[in-house]
Amino acid sequence: MFDTVLIANRGEIALRVARACRELGLRSIAVFSEADRDAPHVAYADDAYQIGPPPSSESYLNMERIIATARQAGAGAIHPGYGFLSENSSFARAVGQAGLVFVGPPPDAIESVGGKVAARNVAQAAKVPVVPGTYKPIESAQEALALAGDFGYPIAIKAVGGGGGRGLRVVRNANEIDAAFESARREAILSFKNGELYVEKYLGNPRHIEIQILADTHGNVVYVGERDCSVQRRHQKLIEECPSPVVTAAQRAEIGTAAVRLAKSVGYVGAGTLEFLYEEGKFYFLELNSRIQVEHTVTEMVYGIDLVKAQLRIAQGEKLWFTQEDISPRGHAIECRINAEDPSANFRPALGTVGAYREPVGLGIRVDSGVRANYAIPQFYDSMVAKLIVWGQDRLEAISRMNRALADYQIENLTTTIPFHKAAINHPAFKSGDVTVNFIPQHPEILESLTAQQVPGEVVIPAEEEPQPPRSFNVEVNSRRFMVRVAEIGAPPLRAGAGRSAAAAPKNKPKAKSGKTTPQAANAVICPIPGVLAGIRVEPGQQVESGQILFVIEAMKMENEIVAPKAGKIAEIRAKQGTSIESGAVLATYATDAA
């Protein structure tokens, strides 16, 4: 049906799809923003096209440009990856109207489950248990306050669209309602361009369990086991494993059958994931993610099914080549998300440029990454830089192998979550499988054991007098990317050893810092990360306490709270809401007589 696939995404998932295309004999087309010009997925694909400045996530949301590029490149299908446009029914419909194949569910199926409220209604109709909550969006914080009285605290205010924990705020008392409502709406608009919210009863200490499904265009639907995704921060997953340490074979069949029933009821096609909360032996449906999931890899390792290739084969019109009876788990898999974040600072985004980079290898180890040495992490996208997945014959071997893989993973000059993962998988609670979504707050000693990572960013300047070898450049003609090799006419011959990379230059060469030095101001509130100032919670002349939230910075698709470094009176606000802020910028100053 098609022989060329445009991948409307970036990073590790774009690479993942491109590799699946290559194995199926399909040609892959990458797209890239200005910020991703030198990204690995651009270099790997068979062809690549720029879809625009500005260097931001907006490039990957430009439906018209992406579809036009697919036509220009001769693509017959578009794979949306995850995030961005992957669950956008308007995009899926536009792709079909353009005569292209959307590698995913039909638009009507996406719409029926695309919003969490709609999915809750579908689940109720399919007799799948749901968390107590609303079945339509709420209009105001006052409405949320009234619902909290009905359900009882705590409640969750959640974004109707999207996923990944964004646009979700837990409210434990009436005083938190207004701020939580506004914060959830801001983040929902930022992440999903949809500010609609709804309310659910917040379960106290559940596990997060999800069921993988595959459905073809001929009415066949199967479930491919479950994943346990309970280790989370900010309601976003950090560690996933398959199978769950607590779900029995009978429970797997019961909830898997319910998932199939729901998928069939909406005419679902392709790969999808039904998310559940599991508490005291009961499952509660949360949402259906109508796309491939970040953590699909652990299911692949245990069940031996390439889910991305399955997506492409289903999009070609193939019938499922196996039945439910053919699907059985083998061994145990664990995934650690390697994020550019500082776990010792409440998982604050940590931008930087990767230095030396070496991925772990060996039996049962897989790395899906979107970075390389000397790659600068853009501030416009998600903080995940790689996924480290291991397989073992049982859970004990998988944990042991993950320990070894984390120790072998080398990412220099970048602050990452690797120290957290080392501490977490060796914690007695994790080893025993006694993990819920409250694992991190219940065990503060994990984060307390971590110290701030020091990652000096230095680059070596090569000697100017050395003859330079021919150089390769990426150039663009009519938005299409080409690589050319350029040598200076009449250049002197290279001496032995000349032309080595800057990283390989002798260590006694002059050095220069690659980043700015963060100013240390005793009487100032300093912004620790670059981003957009989304909220100002303080006024000039206001007395503040140490640790009080003063500003909200949006960076890497997350809201980050900037707190007062000490008690005192704020003298001046030096930043304006909605403006871009550099790391190290002064947001506010204290009065000179501040405590």
N, C-alpha and C positions, 0 to 999 in steps of 0.2 A: 504493500500500500504506500509506503514511503521509504526512501533510502537516505534521507538527510534530516537531522534533528537539530533545531536551534534550542540551546539551553538558556532559558531566561532567568539566570541566576548567577551566582558568583561563588568563590571560595571552594571549600572541600566538597560541597554537594554538586557543584558544576563539574569538578574533576570526577566525582563518582559516576555521574551520568555519562560523561564523555568516555570513560573506560568501559562502561556497559555497552555503549554504542559501538565501540571498537570491537568488542568481543562478538557482537551480533552482525558485524560487517556493515554497520551504518556509519555515515559520515556525520561528524559533530561540528556545530557552529557555536563558538563562544561569543558572548557580548560583554562589553566592559564599559564602566564609567571612567572618567578622567582619573579618579583615585585608584583604579584597578588596572591601569595600563600595563604594568609589569607583573601582574599577578600570575601565579602558576597555572590557573585554569585557562588563561588566555594563551599561554605558550603551548599547552598540551593539545588543545582542540585542533581539528583539521583546518579550521579557518576561524577568523575572529573579526568582529566589527565593533567599532565604538558606537555607543548609543547615547553619548552626550557628555559634555559638561552640563550642569555643574558637577563637581566631584562629590556627589552625595547619593543617598539611597533613592532620591527621586528619579535618577536615570533608569533604575530597574523597575520603576512603577509606570513608565511611559508606555502604555499599551499600544498606541498608534505607532510609535517609533519601533517597538519590538516586532510588531506584525509586519511593518514595512521592511524591516531588516531581514526577516525570515523570507519574505518574497524575493528580496534582492539577492539573498544568498542561495536561493533555490531549495530552501528547506520545505519538506512536506509535513513536518510536525514540529510542535513546540513542547518541550518538557519544562515545567515551571519550577522544578526542585521543591524546596519548602520555603515558607515565608514569602515576602513580596506578593506576587500575583497568584500563588499556588492555589488559594482557596477563593479566588475572585470569580464569581459566576459570570460577571460581565465580560471579563477577559476570556474565559472559556468560550462564551457565546461568540465573541468577536473573532476568535481564532477560527471557529467553525464557519462563520459567515465569510471569512476570507479564503475559504477552501482548504484550510489546513487542519491537521489532526491535533487536538489538545490531548496530551498524555495525562489523563486524569479522568475524573468522573464527568458525566454530562452536566451541563449548567443547571438543569432542574434539580438534580440530586445534590449539587453543591448548595443551591439555595435552600433546599429542604432541611439541611443540617448545618448550613454555613454559619449561622448565628447560634450561640449557645441556647438562647431562648427557643428558637425554632427546633433545635435538636432535642431539647427537653420535651417539647410537645410531641415530636415524632416518637421518642422513647416511651412516653406514657401510652401512646396509641399502640405501640408494639409490645406493651406489657413488660418493659424493661424497667427495673426499679430506679428511681431518680432521687437525688437529694431534695429535701423539702425546700421550696423557693418559689419565685415568681415565674409565670409563664408568658410574661410580656415585659418589655423594657419599662424602667421607671423614669419619671420625668424630673425628679428633684431630690435633694437631700432630705427634705421634709417627708417625702414618701418613703424613703429608706428608713427614716426614724420610726415611722408608724409600723412598717413591716418588722423592724427589730422588736417592737413590742409584741407582735404576733408570734414570731419564731423564737424569741429569746436570744440573748447574746451568748457567744459571739456570732456575728453574721459576716458574710463575705460580699462585698460590692465588686462586681465583675464586669469586664467588657463583654459585650455581646459578640463582637467579632474577634478573630485572631486567636492567639494562644501563647504558650511559652511563659505563662505567669504574668504577662504584661497587662496592665489595666486591672489588676486585682489588688484589693485592699481589705484587710481583716479589721473589723471594728469590734471592740470589746466593751465599749460603753457609749452613752449618748454624746459625750463631749467630743468624740472622735469622728462623728458622722460627717460634719460639714467638710473638714479637711480631707477626709478619705474620699468623699464623693468627688470633690474637685480634682484631687490628685489622680484618681482612677480615670476620670474623664480626660484629663490632659494627656496622660500616657496612652490611653486608647486612641485618641486622635493622632498623636505622634506616630504610633506603631501601625495602626490599621485604617487611618482616615475615617474612623467611625466612632463617634463619642457615645453611642448608646450603652447603657449599663442595666444590669439587673441584680437581684439580691437572692442569695441562698443562705440557708442555715450553714454555719461553719462547723464541720465536725471536729471534735476536739483532738483526736490523736489517730487519724487513719493512716493506712498505707495507700500509695498511689499505684494502681495496677491498670495496665492497658492491654487490650486484645488486638492483635494484628489480623487483618482480613485481606483476602484477595477475591476479586469478583471479575468474571469475564463478561463479554457482551452477549452471551448465550444463556444467561440466567444461573450460572453456577457460582456459588459463593462458598468459601472455606475460611476457617480461622486457623491461624498459624501460631498457636500458643499465646502465652502472656509474657509481659515484661514487668518487672518491679522497678519503679522509678521514684522511690520514696526519699532518697537523699537529695534535698533541694535547698537552695538559698533564694530568697526573694520569690518563692513559689516557682522557681525555675530549676530544672533538673541538673544535677552534677554527676551522679553515678546511677547507672541503670544495669540491671542484670536479668538474665533469662536462663531458666525459669525462676519464678518467685520462690523464695525459701519457704513460704507458708501456704501457697495454693496447692491443694491436693489435685490428683487426676480427676476426681469426680467434680470438684469445683471448676476446674478448667473446662471440662466438657459442658457443664451447666451454663457458665457465663459465656463461653465461646458460642454455644448454640443460640443464646439470646442475642449475641452480637450479629450472627448470621441472619437471624430473624429480622433485626432492625435494618440491616443493609438491604435485604431483599425488599423490604417494605417501601424503600425510596428508589429502587432501581439503581443501586450503586454499581459502579464499574471502576476497576483498578485497585490500587493499594489504598488502604485506609486504616485508621486506628481508632478504636473506641476506648475512651479513658473512663476509669472508675475509681471511686474511693472505696476502700475495703476496711471495715471496722467491725470487730466482734463477730466475725464470720459472715458478714453481710456485704453485698456489693451495691454501690449506688452510682448510677450512670452520671457522668459529667458532660461529655461532648464527643462528637465524632470528628476527627481531623481528616478532612478529605484530601489527603496528600501522603507522600512518604514522610516518615518521621526522622528526626535526627538520630534517634536510637534504634533505627531499623537494623543496624549492624549486629546487635546481640542476637536478634531472632535469626538472622542469616547464619551466624556461626553455629547455632544449636540445631537448626532445622535443615540446613544445607540448601536453602532456597534463595536464589538471587532475586531479591524483591524488586530491584530497579530494572533488571532485565525482564522480569515478569510484567512490570508496568508497560514496557515497550512492546513486548510480545502481545499483550492483551490489546494495546492500542492498534496493533496490526490486524486484530480480529481473530486471533487464535483462541481456541477453547482451552480451558485449564487442562494441563497435561498430567494432573494427578487428582485424586479424590481425598476427602477428609480422612479416610481410612489409611491412606498412604503417608500421612503426616505424623511423625513422632519425634520427640526431642532426643538429643544425644549430647550428654555432657552438660557443661555450664559455661556461660559467657558473662563477662563484666565489661562495661564501658565506663571510662573516666573522660569527662569533657575537659580538655585542656584549654582554659580561657585566659585571655590577657587581663587578669584581675589580680588584685592584692588581697588574699584572704585574711591577712593580718589587719587590714583596714576595712573590714566589713565587705569584702569582695568588690572594692572600688575598681572601676576600669583603669587599666594601666597601659597606656599607649607607649609605643617605642619601636625600635628597629631591631629585628632579630640579628644576633651575631652568629657565632658558630651554631650549626644546627645538625643534630644527628638523631634519627629515629631508631627506637629499639627494634630488633629483629629476632627471629627464631621461631621455633615450633609454637603454633597457637597464638601468635601475636599479629595484630593488624593495626595499621595507623592510617586513618583517613584525615589528611591534612590539607590546608590551603595556603601554606606558607613555605618559605625556604630561607636560607641564609641571606642576610642583607635585605630582607623584605620589611618594609615599613607598614605597621598595622594602621589602617585608616580609622579615623574616629567616627565615620559615618555609619558603620555597620555593627553587627553583633560582635561580642567580644570573643567568641570561640575561634581558636586558631587550629585546633586539631581534635580528633577523637582517638583515644587509645583503647583498643578492644583486645581482650585476651579470651582464650578458650581453654578449658581444662576438662579432664574426664569427670571431675566432680567440683563442687563449689570450693572445697579446700585447696585443690590444685589451682583453680582459677585465681584465688586470692594470692597464693604463693607466686604464681606467674606474673600477676599484676605488680606485685612488689618488685620483682626483678625488672620488669619493663619500665616502671617509673624510675627506678634507679639508673637505668641505661639511657633514659630520654635526656638529651642535652639540648637546651634552648638557652643560649647565652644572651645577655643584655636585655632580657625581657622578663618582667614579673609575671608569673603564671600561677595557676592553681595546683601545680604539681606537689608542693609541700603539704597542702591540705589533703590531697588524695592519699599521700603516704601515711599521714596521721589517721585519716578516716578509716581506711581499709584494715588498719592494724588495731583499731579500737575494739575492745571486747564485745561491745554491743553489735557492731557490724559483723564481726566474725561469727557471732551466734545467730545472726539473722534477725535480731530484735531491733528492727529499724522502722520508723514511721516518718511522716513528713516533718516531724519535730526533732529529728535526729540532731541537727546542729544546735538549736536552742537548748535541747535537753542535755547536751554534752559540751558546755562552753569550754571545757578544758582542751578540746581539740584546737580551737582557734587560739586559746591562750598559750598553747605550746609553740605557736608559730611566731617568728620574729619578722619584722619588716625586711624584705629582700632588697639587697643593695645591688643594683644593676648599672654600673657605670657604662655610659654610652660613648665610646671613643672610636674614631676612624683614623686610619693611617694615611697620611698624604704621601703619595709616591714622589720620588725625586723628579724635579722638573727636567733635569738634563738627560734622563734616560730616553733612548729612542722608543717610540711607541709602536706596538704591532698593529696590524689591521684590526679594525674595530667593527663590531656588529651593532646595528641599530634597528629598532622597530620603527617603521614609518607607516603612515596612513594615507591612502589615496581613496577619496570618496568614501571615507569612514571604514574602509577595509584595511586590515592590518597585514603588513608584509615585513619580513626581516631582510635587511641588506647588509653586506659586508663592505667596508670602506677602508682603503689604504691610501696614504699620501703618495702622490706621484713624486719619484725622486727621493724618497725618504732613505736615510742611511740604513745599511743592514743592521739587524738586531744583534746585540752582543749576547753571549750565553747568559741565560737567566733573565734577560730583559723581557718586559711584557707580562710579568707575573701580576696577579691581582693585588689590590691594595691590602687585602687581608693577609697575603703571603709575604708582604714586604718585611725587610729586617726590622727587628724590634727597636733598634736605636734610631729609626727615622723620626722626624718631628711628628708630634701628635696634636690633634685638635679635637676639642669636645664637639660632639655631634648634636647636643641638645642644649637648651637654655638652663642656666642655674636658677633654681627657685629662690626668690627673694625671701629673706628671713626678717620679718618686721615684727618687733615685739608688740606693737600697738595696732596691728592690722588683722583682718580676716582674709586669708589667702586662699585663692581657688587652687585646689591640688590637681585638677584635670582640665583639659580643654573641653568645651561644649557650649551649649546654649543656656543662658540664664532663663529658666522656666518659671521661677517663683521667688519672690522676696517676702520674707516673713518677719521683717524687722523695720523699724523706722528710726530716723535720726533722733537722738535724745532718749531713746528707749533703754532702760536698764535690762540687761540680759544675764542669764546664768550660764556657767560653763556647761557645754554639751547641748545647749538649746539650739534648735534648728533655726538657722537664719536665712539660708538660700537653698534653692533646688536647681541643680545643674543637670541638663539632659545630655548624656553622652553614651555612645554605643547602644542606643535604643533603650536606655535605662534612666530612671530618675535617681539622682544621687544627692543626698542631703548634706549640706555643708553646715557644720555646727560651730557654735562659739568656742574658741580655744580657751577662753577664760571668762570670768564674770567681769562686768563693768558696764559703762554707758557708751552706746554707739554714738559717735560724733558725726560721721558722714557716710552716706551710701555712694559708692563710686561707680556702680554698674547699673545699666538699665535692663529691665526685663525684656526678653526677646532678642537680645543681642548676643553675638558670639563672644566667648570669653577664652582667653589664653590661659594655659597652665602657669601659675605663679602670679596671676593678676590680683591686684588688691580689690576685694569686693566692698570692704567697709573698713573704717578706722575707728579706734576707741578714742574717747576723750582722754586728754593727757593726764587727768587725775584718776583714770580707771584703775580698779584694783588689780 
